[in-house]
Amino acid sequence: MRVLIFGATGLLGPYIVEAAAGLGEVVSCGHRGGAVRCDATDSAAVAAVIGKVDPQLVVNCVALTDVDGCETDTARADGLNRKAVASIVSALPEDARLVQVSTDQVYAGDAAPYAEDDIGPINEYGRSKLAGEVEAMRFPGALVLRLNFFGPSRTPGRSSLSDWMIETLAAGAPMTLFEDSLFSPLHLETAARVTVDAARRGLTGIYNLGSRDGASKADFGLAIAQHLSLDAGQARIGQSADTPGRARRPKDMRMDVSRIEAALGYPMPTLRSEIQRLSISQ
């Protein structure tokens, strides 16, 4: 199988490249790196890459994930989170498969845990990613996975939430952990492995992909500190409203993962077990 991965130089992309290696030939594509370089907002460039590679499977990890940046530059958010997907769909061979990586921010954040039909984004990031889902589902047999993830970044200049927490805790620097912001992420390795497994099995439709339970970001940070024996004495427990000027964010993004568990035939891990995968040396 020829696999083409757009957005291969972000946080998730390198893990997808590694996990997909067993499927066959994997071609990584990024704006500034990868085996092939491509501006995903340029529909002609996207079509040229797809025409050259002739993939049987495309995994699209391209996204503008800066929530505040999406609010201030809606055109860029639309270009990366919706238009890029539309360009891929327009150029894909009919017999190919498409996996679109989406986000838990398509949910409003006031009635968790969320099933897949309970959409209601409250910021431009969520709205533009949901628009990307709509574009993806125009392709017959597309698979959309709503994700949140953490773990060691493999991309220079990019840090995950857990990277930031570990670095700040290790430095003994002050930090604020939000107790009113809840989520159910997976370790990047798990997220990539399950994504590739779902694609290999030919799953179609829209699925939540996360840990079985979830936690507040405050409890998440404290659990990391405990696991890695880091001093959390400088950590302050606060509310998300404590930071002025931020774009509105859903407060509780925990997802119901029963649909993908049923489709794959195995349970998603708990968040605590995913935290146990972290280490200082990563």
N, C-alpha and C positions, 0 to 999 in steps of 0.2 A: 504494500500500500504506500502510495506517495502522500505524505502529510505536509501541508503548508501551514505554518503558524505565523499569523500576523500579530504584531505587538510582542515579539519574542524577546525584547530587551527590557521589558518592564519588570515588575516584581514576580508575577506569576509565570510569565513566558518562559524563562529559563527552566523552570521546573516542568512545564509542559513538554518542552523539547526533550528533556531527559526521560520523562515517563513514556513519551511516544516512541522512543527509540526501538522498542520491540515490535512496533507495527510495520516497520520497513524503512524506506527513505524519508528522512525528515528534513525539510527546508525551513530555516528560520528567517523571518523577515521583520525588519525594524526600520524606524525612521533614520536612526544614526548607527545602526549596527546590524548584526545578523549576517547570514550567508547572502541575503538579498536585501537591498535597501529600497524603501518605498515610502512615499508620503501617502498615508492611508486616506487623506482627504482629497487626493487627486484621483478621480475615477478612472482616467485613462492609464495612470501608472498602476493602479490596482488591477485593471483588466490585463495589462501587459504582463505583470507578474504571474497572474493566474494562467494566462495563455502559455507562458513559457514553462511553468512547472507542471501544468495539467494535473492538479491534485485530485486524489480520490477522497481526501478528507481535509477540510479547512477548520482550524481552530482560531477564532478571532478574540485576541486579548487586548486589542486596541481600545484605549479609553482615556478620557480626561477625568481623572479621579479627584482632582482638587475641587472640593465642594465650594469653597469660596470663589475660586477662579471660574467655575461654571456660572456663578451668579453675575460676575463682572464681565465675562466674555461669553455671552450666550451663543454667538456665531461659532466660536471655536468649539464650545461644548457640543453644538449640533453637528459640526463637521466631524469630530472624532467619535462621538457616541451614537450618532444616527447615520449620517451620510456615508461614513466608511462602511457600515454594515450594508447599506443599500448598494454601494458600489460592488462589494463582494458578491452579493446575491445576484446582481445583474450579470456578472461575469462568470459565475460558476457553471461548470458542466452539469447537465440535468441529472447525471448518475452519480454525482459527488455527494458527500455529506458535509453538513455545516454544524459546528458547535459555536454558539455565541455565549461569551462570558458576560454575565450581567451582575447586578448588585442587590443587596438587601435594602437599599435605600429607595426601592420602588414602593415600599410600604410606609404608611403614615406614622407608625410608631406609637400608637395609643391603644392597640388591641392585640398584643402578641400573646401566644405565638401565632405567626401568620401562615395560613395556607396560601397556595399559589394564586388563588383567584381574588385575594383580598388586597388588590393593589390600590394605591392612593398616594403617589409621591408628593412631597411638600417642598421640594427645592428643585432647582434647575438640573442639578446632577441626576436626581432620581427621574425627573421628567424626560431628560434627554436619553438616559439609559433605557427607559421604558419604550421610548420611540424607536430605539435600536432593536429592542425585542420584537416590536411590530414588524420592522423591516426584515428581521431574520425569519420570522414565521411566515413570510411570503414565499419562502423557499420550501418546497415539499420535503418533508423529512428532517427539518431543522431541529436542533436540540438547543434549548436555552437553559443555562444553569445560573441561578442567583447565588452569588458567593460573597463571603467575607473571609479574609485569611490573615495569618500572621506567620512569622518565622524569619529566619535569616535571609536578608537580601543578597542576591548574587549579582546585582547590578550596581556598579560604582555610581555614587551620587544619589542613590535611592535607599531609603530606610523604611522598614515596616514599623508598625505600632510597637511590636515587641522589641525590635531593635532599639527604638528610642527609649522605651522603658528600661531595658537592660543597661544601656549606656548611661542613662541618667541615674539609675539606682547605683551602679558601680562607681560613679563619680561622686556620690553622696550629695548630689545637687537637689535643690528644691523642685518639686513637681506637684501638680494638682491632678488627682484622679477623680473622674466623674462617677458619682454613685447613681446618677439618674440616667446614664447612658448604658443601655444593655444590648448585647449582641451574642451571636452563636457562631463564631468563626471556626475554621479548620486550620491546622498547620499547612503551610504551602505544599509540603510533600504529599500530604493526604489529599488536599484539594486537587492537585495535579493527577495523582494516581486514579482517583475516582472519576475525574473528568475523562481521562483516557479510557478507562474501563467502560464508562457509559457510552462513549463514542464507538468503541470496539464492538459492543453488544448491539449497536444500532438503535439506541433509545431515541425517541423523538418527543417533542412537546416541551413544556416548561416545568422545571423542577427547582425546588430549594435544595441547596447543597451546603450543609453546615453541621456543627456539632449537635448532639441530641438535646442538650440542655441549655447552655449559655450562662452568662453572668453579666454583672455590671462591669464596666471598665475599671472601676475601683477594685472590685474583687479579683478581676483578671490580673491587674498589676500587682496586687498583694500576693496572689498565688504564685506569680513568677518570682517575686522576691523570696518567698518561702522556699520554693523549689530550688532556686540557685543560691540560697543562703546569702542573700543580699540584704543590707540594712535599709529598711523602708522608713527610717525615722524622719527623713526630710519630706516624705510624701504627705501631702495634705488632701483630705477627702473633701470634695467640693461638688458644686452643681454646674451643669453645662452653661447655665446663664451667667456664671461668674466671669466668662470671657466675652467682653462686649465686642460688637462689630462682626461676629461670626454669622454666616448664613444659617438659616433655620435648618435644623437636623432632626430626623425622627429620633425619639428618645429610646424606644424599645424596638429593636430590630430582630429579636429572636424569631427564628423560623421553625415551622413544623416540617420535619424532614421525613415524615412517614411515607410520602409518595415515592421518593427516590429509594427509600429502604425497601419498599414493596417491589419496585421495579428491578432492583439489583439483587434482592434476596439476601442482603446482609445489613446489619445495623451500622449507623454512623457512630463514630466514637464520641465519648463525653469530652467536654472542654478540658476537664482536669487531665485526662489521659493525653490530650494533645499538648497541653502545657509541659507535660513530662518529657516531651521530645526536644525541648529547648536545652541548650547548654551554653556556657560562657564562651567556649572555644569556637562556636559557630560564627 
